[in-house]
Amino acid sequence: MPSKTEDAVAMPERPLGESINVATRTAHTELNKLIIKRLRLALPPQVDDASNYVQGLLHIAPIYITFESLWQTILDSSETEDGRIRSTEPECPEPSDAHSSTTPSTVDSKSRLTISNRIHSLLSTLFIDGLPRSGALTRDLTSLTGWSTAELTAQLDDRAAESPVLSEFLAHIKRAATARPHVLLAYAWVLYMAIFSGGRFIRASLERVDPASSFWTPLEPEEEEEEGSEPELRIPGGFPSSSGAGRRRRGEGQAVKKQQPLDFFRFDTPSDGEDLKITFKERVLAYTGEGGGKGTSLLTAGEHDDVVLEARRIFDFMIGVVGELDEVCGTEYAEAAAK
């Protein structure tokens, strides 16, 4: 744990979590409405399979995987002789949109991320075992699609490349975290707290679908007509306008699943993640300050503002990603959600 007095800086007026919630309230409400309207279109009786839900996960998973892998890269970095933390990330993009007056990190010509001990300590403290979701998303998607890990990785790469909004968002995450590693706190707050709020409602809705239902069973890929060609990897089932009737499902005749593949929303802790949420929020409060001049913070006022601004950008991008999903799932998807 970092010392709360060592390298302490001036306090902002509000605690960081409260500042984020206030700044993003309108966008948060808009995003929640968009998701809830579309959730029913991913569930029986509107659909017979999990294809729309899978489409959503294929857009969400790269976001979590990107920010969590960047965070882990920082934690795996080592201290240099000058007392700073340095990490080499060959594919790390240049920080073209840096705006903060504070510069806790720099990127040299070899794309080496250098971060202050203060920010490294803060990120280490807030990276809590059991909270990251990348592994859970991978397990859910391999179960829902029947793809191998390698096939899933290829599908996620293709999805990002073919989705302009998602691709722009992922590139932005890399630029922002490289230029200002402290903004990873915005991703942690927004994306983890989402699982404990709206995510609980989504989970409850999905858990109403019987785990023995064919809804959860992937369909076999359709055979290619051309001899010797690679079989196309397909999402299980089809969109509301198509049908998977007559196609064999993977695992037919095998033992049914005892529970739905919803590890993304589940936590292997005594309180199903509520204990992780409490610990995370307590640490954010303790190490970023209580606001109003009370206590100390490992963030400067400028860094605090960076995190809040990044949180607003996250919601803007997420709203764009939902709109992109409407295009992927067909125009009738958006029209039906609006009713």
SVG drawing of the C-alpha trace seen along z (x, -y; Angstrom):
<svg xmlns="http://www.w3.org/2000/svg" viewBox="-43 -23 63 60">
<polyline fill="none" stroke="black" stroke-width="0.4" points="0.0,0.0 1.3,-3.5 1.6,-5.9 -1.2,-8.5 1.2,-11.2 4.1,-10.5 4.0,-12.6 0.5,-13.9 -0.9,-16.8 -3.6,-19.4 -7.1,-18.1 -10.0,-18.6 -13.3,-20.0 -15.1,-16.6 -14.1,-13.0 -13.1,-11.4 -16.0,-9.0 -18.5,-11.7 -16.9,-14.0 -17.2,-11.3 -20.8,-10.6 -21.8,-14.2 -20.0,-14.9 -21.5,-11.9 -25.0,-11.8 -26.8,-12.8 -24.8,-10.6 -25.1,-7.7 -28.9,-8.0 -28.9,-8.1 -26.7,-5.0 -28.8,-3.0 -31.9,-3.7 -30.3,-2.6 -29.1,0.6 -32.3,1.5 -34.5,0.9 -32.3,3.3 -31.9,5.9 -35.4,7.4 -34.5,7.9 -31.7,10.2 -33.9,12.4 -36.8,14.9 -39.4,14.7 -38.0,12.1 -35.2,14.4 -34.5,18.2 -30.7,17.9 -28.0,15.8 -26.7,14.2 -27.7,10.6 -26.2,11.0 -23.0,12.4 -22.9,9.5 -22.9,7.1 -20.2,9.1 -18.0,9.0 -18.1,5.2 -17.7,4.9 -14.9,7.5 -12.2,5.6 -12.8,2.5 -12.2,4.3 -9.3,6.4 -7.6,3.2 -7.7,1.1 -6.9,4.0 -3.9,5.2 -2.6,1.6 -3.0,1.5 -1.2,4.8 1.6,3.6 2.2,0.7 2.1,2.9 4.7,5.3 7.1,2.4 10.2,1.9 11.9,-0.9 14.8,-2.7 17.9,-4.3 16.2,-7.7 13.4,-6.3 10.8,-6.4 8.9,-3.4 9.5,-2.5 7.9,0.0 8.5,0.8 5.3,1.3 6.3,1.7 2.8,1.2 1.9,-1.7 0.8,-4.6 2.0,-8.1 0.0,-10.3 -1.5,-12.6 -4.3,-13.9 -2.5,-14.8 -4.0,-17.9 -3.1,-17.8 -0.8,-20.5 0.7,-17.8 3.0,-15.3 3.4,-12.3 4.4,-10.1 6.4,-10.5 6.8,-8.4 10.2,-8.3 11.0,-7.3 11.0,-3.7 7.5,-4.0 8.7,-3.4 6.1,-4.5 7.6,-6.2 5.4,-6.8 6.0,-8.4 6.2,-6.2 3.2,-8.1 0.9,-7.1 2.4,-3.6 1.6,-3.1 -1.9,-4.4 -2.6,-2.0 -1.1,0.9 -3.3,0.2 -6.5,0.0 -5.8,3.1 -7.7,5.6 -7.6,9.4 -10.9,10.7 -12.1,7.5 -10.7,7.6 -13.2,9.0 -11.1,10.0 -10.8,13.7 -14.5,13.9 -15.5,12.4 -13.3,14.9 -14.9,17.8 -18.4,16.6 -17.7,16.1 -16.0,19.4 -18.9,21.1 -21.6,19.2 -19.9,19.6 -18.0,22.9 -14.9,21.1 -11.4,22.0 -9.4,19.3 -7.5,18.7 -10.7,18.4 -12.1,16.0 -9.0,13.8 -9.3,13.7 -13.0,12.8 -12.3,10.0 -9.6,8.6 -11.9,8.7 -14.7,7.1 -12.6,4.2 -11.2,3.7 -14.6,3.8 -16.3,1.5 -15.2,-2.2 -16.6,-3.5 -15.1,-0.6 -11.8,-0.8 -11.6,-4.5 -12.4,-3.9 -9.7,-1.3 -7.1,-3.5 -8.2,-6.4 -7.8,-4.2 -4.2,-3.3 -3.3,-7.0 -4.9,-8.3 -3.4,-5.7 0.1,-6.1 0.0,-9.9 -1.7,-10.0 -1.7,-6.6 -3.8,-8.0 -6.9,-8.2 -7.1,-4.4 -8.9,-5.2 -11.8,-6.5 -12.1,-3.2 -11.9,-1.3 -14.6,-3.4 -17.0,-3.6 -16.6,0.0 -16.5,1.8 -19.2,-0.2 -21.4,0.5 -21.3,4.2 -22.5,3.6 -25.4,1.3 -27.0,1.9 -25.0,5.1 -26.9,6.7 -30.2,6.0 -28.8,7.5 -27.6,10.5 -30.9,11.1 -32.7,10.8 -30.4,13.4 -30.6,15.7 -34.3,16.0 -33.5,18.1 -33.2,21.7 -29.6,22.9 -30.9,26.1 -32.5,24.0 -31.1,24.3 -30.8,20.5 -27.3,21.0 -26.1,23.7 -24.0,22.6 -25.0,23.7 -22.5,25.5 -20.9,23.3 -22.6,23.7 -20.6,25.7 -18.8,23.8 -19.8,24.7 -16.3,24.4 -14.2,27.4 -11.1,26.9 -12.2,23.4 -12.0,22.5 -15.3,22.8 -16.7,19.4 -16.9,18.8 -20.5,17.7 -22.3,16.2 -24.6,18.9 -28.1,18.6 -29.1,15.6 -30.4,12.1 -34.1,11.6 -34.6,11.5 -33.0,14.9 -33.4,18.4 -31.2,21.2 -33.9,23.8 -32.7,27.1 -29.1,26.5 -27.5,28.8 -26.4,27.3 -23.0,28.0 -23.1,30.4 -26.6,31.8 -27.3,34.9 -24.6,33.9 -25.2,33.0 -27.0,29.6 -25.3,26.7 -25.9,26.3 -25.8,22.5 -25.7,19.9 -22.3,18.7 -22.5,15.3 -19.1,15.2 -18.7,11.5 -21.4,10.6 -20.4,13.1 -17.5,12.8 -15.9,15.7 -16.0,14.0 -18.1,14.6 -20.4,11.7 -20.5,12.2 -18.3,9.1 -20.0,6.7 -17.0,7.0 -14.7,6.2 -16.9,3.1 -16.7,1.9 -12.9,2.4 -12.4,0.6 -14.5,-2.4 -12.9,-2.7 -9.4,-2.6 -10.4,-5.2 -11.7,-7.5 -8.7,-6.9 -6.0,-7.5 -7.6,-10.1 -9.0,-12.2 -12.3,-12.9 -12.7,-16.4 -13.2,-19.8 -9.7,-19.9 -10.1,-16.9 -7.3,-14.3 -4.6,-13.8 -4.6,-12.6 -2.1,-10.8 -3.6,-12.8 -3.0,-16.4 -6.0,-18.7 -5.1,-18.5 -4.9,-14.7 -8.2,-14.6 -9.8,-16.7 -8.1,-14.4 -9.8,-11.4 -13.2,-13.1 -12.9,-14.3 -11.9,-10.8 -15.0,-9.3 -17.2,-11.7 -15.4,-10.5 -16.0,-6.9 -19.7,-7.4 -19.7,-9.3 -17.8,-6.4 -20.1,-3.8 -23.2,-5.5 -21.6,-5.4 -20.8,-1.7 -24.5,-1.0 -25.4,-2.8 -22.9,-0.7 -24.5,2.5 -27.8,1.4 -26.2,1.4 -24.6,4.8 -27.9,6.3 -30.0,4.8 -32.1,1.7 -35.2,3.5 -33.2,3.9 -33.0,0.1 -36.6,-0.4 -37.9,2.2 -35.9,0.9 -37.4,-2.6 -41.0,-1.3"/>
</svg>
